[in-house]
Amino acid sequence: MTREEILAKSRNENKGKDFMELDIVKKSRGIASAFALILGAGLNLLATFRYGRSFTIFWVLFFAAFAADGLTRGITMVRGGRKQGWMWLGYGALMGAMTVLAVMKYLRELGVIA
């Protein structure tokens, strides 16, 4: 391929995309996720003081959010040839394991499993 063919192909692929808007959406999702986790942590802390126990469902959601983030980043980076992607995959796997443990504890609290 010549340089002109590569540029033409790139222009066609990016036609109609607003990169500033995509960046804003990406940042706003991160901020929204952080806000939701902080709000959940605050409410869980309030419930701990009020009722004397923590609600496990919050921890399920907390660990699941970080597992999804870590695995998504890791897979994307590994596919892109970046070595730190393996660190993110490990982090995502750890958070995934914590999610499974939290789900098991939650199901035990509900009496679904013994």
Residue pairs with C-beta under 8 A, 6 or more apart in sequence:
1 9
33 65
33 69
37 62
37 65
40 58
40 61
40 62
41 58
41 62
43 58
44 54
44 55
44 58
44 59
47 53
47 54
47 55
48 54
56 102
56 105
56 106
56 109
57 106
59 98
59 102
59 105
60 99
60 102
60 103
60 106
62 102
63 95
63 96
63 98
63 99
63 102
64 95
64 99
66 91
66 92
66 95
67 92
67 93
67 95
67 96
67 98
67 99
68 92
69 92
70 88
70 89
70 91
70 92
70 93
70 94
70 95
71 88
71 89
71 92
71 93
71 96
72 92
73 85
73 88
73 92
74 85
74 86
74 87
74 88
74 89
74 90
74 91
74 92
75 85
75 89
76 85
77 84
77 85
77 88
78 85
78 86
78 89
79 85
104 113
107 113
108 114
